[in-house]
Amino acid sequence: AKAGPLSMVLLLAIDLSWLNDVATIASSPPGSVLTLLDSHGRVLTRSLEPDQWVGAQVWNLPLVRTMLAERMGVVESDGMDGIHRVYLFGTALASHQEVLLSLGIPRKQIYGSATRMVVHNLSILAAVTLLAVLAAWAFAHLTVLQPTGALVRAAQRIAAGERQARSGVPYHLGELGALARSFDEMASALERR
């Protein structure tokens, strides 16, 4: 006698009831779901909430339609329970009937470590950038702004009639040091005259 569709589903559900235990025991991340569907989009077994889903017709859900159409692949979608997961799915032959097996892993479980690593690296980059900016500011302040400010103040004091004013800038500061030396020599020459 030929088995009817209902008896075939029951036979598959009985033969494959071990999947609930496998999914529980397997080292899949928390919130993962293992689902077995027949070729008509009926849930044969499910690792999460099996009592609610076994026997349910879910062919009309976008995720299930994609899985039934493509037969094998990876898709990111909301699942039967509305939780967004990344699903790995493929077909298999069980009890002479094609079935669709899918494993859905929560998106945060897959991308969580990568996201944490990116945040960590960006934090380090931000800290290094801040230190580089502070170091550049300090260097510019000590080697350009302070000497330039000292030269300007010395020029203003000489213009105000204070002939003994000197820049006070160290002469070893490259071009600014050379300019300070020339300025101080000019100030000395003005003072002697």
ZITAMO-V26935 format. One record per residue. N is the residue number from 1. RES is the residue in one letter. PHI is phi in radians with two decimals (999 if undefined). OMEGA is omega in radians with two decimals (* if undefined). NEAR is the number of other ideal C-beta (glycine too) atoms within 12 Angstrom. Layout:
N_RES_PHI_OMEGA_NEAR + N_RES_PHI_OMEGA_NEAR
//
This chain:
1_A_999_-3.12_4 + 2_K_-1.50_-3.13_7 + 3_A_-1.32_3.09_14 + 4_G_-1.37_-3.10_10 + 5_P_-1.04_-3.11_16 + 6_L_-1.18_3.13_14 + 7_S_-1.16_3.11_15 + 8_M_-1.14_3.11_25 + 9_V_-1.09_3.13_31 + 10_L_-1.12_3.13_21 + 11_L_-1.10_3.11_21 + 12_L_-1.11_-3.13_36 + 13_A_-1.12_3.11_30 + 14_I_-1.23_-3.11_18 + 15_D_-1.10_-3.03_19 + 16_L_-1.87_-3.13_33 + 17_S_-1.10_3.11_20 + 18_W_-1.13_3.14_19 + 19_L_-1.08_3.11_33 + 20_N_-1.04_3.13_27 + 21_D_-1.21_-3.13_14 + 22_V_-1.08_-3.11_19 + 23_A_-1.13_3.13_30 + 24_T_-1.24_-3.08_19 + 25_I_-1.37_-3.06_12 + 26_A_-0.99_-3.09_18 + 27_S_-1.56_3.08_11 + 28_S_-1.36_-3.11_23 + 29_P_-1.06_3.11_21 + 30_P_-0.99_-3.14_17 + 31_G_1.53_3.10_24 + 32_S_-1.29_-3.14_30 + 33_V_-2.39_3.09_41 + 34_L_-1.87_-3.07_36 + 35_T_-2.30_3.07_41 + 36_L_-2.12_-3.12_43 + 37_L_-2.09_2.99_44 + 38_D_-1.46_-3.06_38 + 39_S_-1.22_3.12_26 + 40_H_-1.86_3.10_24 + 41_G_1.46_3.10_29 + 42_R_-1.74_-3.14_32 + 43_V_-1.29_3.10_40 + 44_L_-1.59_3.05_41 + 45_T_-2.77_-3.11_39 + 46_R_-2.65_-3.07_35 + 47_S_-1.29_3.10_36 + 48_L_-1.84_3.11_29 + 49_E_0.88_-3.09_20 + 50_P_-1.08_-3.12_26 + 51_D_-1.08_-3.12_12 + 52_Q_-1.36_-2.95_14 + 53_W_-1.87_-3.09_28 + 54_V_-1.05_-3.13_30 + 55_G_1.62_-3.12_23 + 56_A_-1.25_3.09_26 + 57_Q_-1.60_-3.04_19 + 58_V_-2.15_-3.08_30 + 59_W_-1.05_-3.07_22 + 60_N_-1.45_3.10_15 + 61_L_-1.29_-3.11_26 + 62_P_-0.94_3.14_20 + 63_L_-1.08_-3.10_35 + 64_V_-1.19_3.09_33 + 65_R_-1.04_3.11_17 + 66_T_-1.09_-3.11_25 + 67_M_-1.14_3.13_36 + 68_L_-1.17_-3.12_28 + 69_A_-1.32_-3.04_18 + 70_E_-1.58_3.08_20 + 71_R_1.21_3.12_19 + 72_M_-2.76_3.09_19 + 73_G_2.70_3.12_20 + 74_V_-2.33_3.14_20 + 75_V_-2.52_3.07_30 + 76_E_-1.88_-3.02_22 + 77_S_-2.86_2.97_27 + 78_D_-1.31_-3.12_20 + 79_G_-1.53_3.14_37 + 80_M_-1.05_-3.11_34 + 81_D_-1.59_3.11_24 + 82_G_1.48_3.14_14 + 83_I_-1.53_-3.11_24 + 84_H_-1.35_-3.13_22 + 85_R_-2.45_2.96_35 + 86_V_-1.74_-3.06_30 + 87_Y_-1.89_2.99_37 + 88_L_-1.86_-3.06_25 + 89_F_-2.46_3.11_34 + 90_G_-2.90_-3.14_21 + 91_T_-1.74_3.09_22 + 92_A_-2.57_3.11_23 + 93_L_-1.89_3.13_14 + 94_A_-2.33_3.13_26 + 95_S_0.89_3.09_21 + 96_H_1.10_3.08_14 + 97_Q_-2.35_3.11_26 + 98_E_-1.30_3.10_22 + 99_V_-2.21_-3.13_35 + 100_L_-2.03_-3.14_40 + 101_L_-1.89_3.11_33 + 102_S_-2.34_3.04_44 + 103_L_-2.13_3.11_33 + 104_G_-1.84_3.13_38 + 105_I_-2.02_-3.13_32 + 106_P_-0.94_-3.09_25 + 107_R_-0.96_-3.10_23 + 108_K_-1.16_3.10_19 + 109_Q_-1.24_-3.12_24 + 110_I_-1.33_-3.04_23 + 111_Y_-1.64_-3.06_19 + 112_G_-1.01_-3.10_18 + 113_S_-1.18_3.10_13 + 114_A_-1.14_3.13_14 + 115_T_-1.12_3.12_15 + 116_R_-1.08_-3.14_14 + 117_M_-1.16_3.12_13 + 118_V_-1.12_3.13_14 + 119_V_-1.09_3.12_15 + 120_H_-1.06_-3.13_14 + 121_N_-1.14_3.10_14 + 122_L_-1.16_3.09_14 + 123_S_-1.13_3.10_14 + 124_I_-1.10_3.13_14 + 125_L_-1.06_3.13_14 + 126_A_-1.12_3.13_14 + 127_A_-1.13_3.13_14 + 128_V_-1.12_3.11_14 + 129_T_-1.09_3.12_14 + 130_L_-1.07_3.11_14 + 131_L_-1.10_3.12_14 + 132_A_-1.11_3.12_14 + 133_V_-1.13_3.12_14 + 134_L_-1.12_3.11_14 + 135_A_-1.13_3.12_14 + 136_A_-1.12_3.12_16 + 137_W_-1.11_-3.13_15 + 138_A_-1.10_3.12_15 + 139_F_-1.10_-3.14_15 + 140_A_-1.12_-3.14_16 + 141_H_-1.11_-3.09_15 + 142_L_-1.31_-3.02_19 + 143_T_-1.74_-3.10_21 + 144_V_-2.16_-3.01_22 + 145_L_-1.16_-3.14_19 + 146_Q_-1.09_3.13_22 + 147_P_-1.08_3.13_30 + 148_T_-1.11_3.10_24 + 149_G_-1.09_3.11_20 + 150_A_-1.13_3.09_27 + 151_L_-1.10_3.14_32 + 152_V_-1.11_-3.13_21 + 153_R_-1.14_3.11_22 + 154_A_-1.13_3.12_30 + 155_A_-1.11_3.12_24 + 156_Q_-1.15_3.13_15 + 157_R_-1.17_3.11_22 + 158_I_-1.15_3.13_24 + 159_A_-1.10_3.13_14 + 160_A_-1.46_3.07_12 + 161_G_1.83_-3.13_11 + 162_E_-1.50_-2.99_16 + 163_R_-1.27_-3.13_18 + 164_Q_-1.55_-3.13_15 + 165_A_-1.17_3.07_25 + 166_R_-2.28_-3.06_27 + 167_S_-1.25_-3.09_33 + 168_G_1.37_-3.14_21 + 169_V_-1.41_3.09_32 + 170_P_-1.06_-3.05_20 + 171_Y_-1.36_-3.11_20 + 172_H_-1.51_-3.06_13 + 173_L_-1.55_3.08_24 + 174_G_1.17_-3.09_15 + 175_E_-1.10_3.11_17 + 176_L_-1.17_3.06_27 + 177_G_-1.13_3.11_23 + 178_A_-1.12_3.10_19 + 179_L_-1.12_3.12_25 + 180_A_-1.12_3.11_31 + 181_R_-1.05_3.13_24 + 182_S_-1.08_3.13_20 + 183_F_-1.10_-3.12_30 + 184_D_-1.13_3.10_27 + 185_E_-1.14_3.10_17 + 186_M_-1.10_-3.14_22 + 187_A_-1.10_3.11_26 + 188_S_-1.14_3.14_19 + 189_A_-1.14_3.08_13 + 190_L_-1.12_-3.12_21 + 191_E_-1.16_3.12_17 + 192_R_-1.14_-3.13_10 + 193_R_-1.23_*_8
//
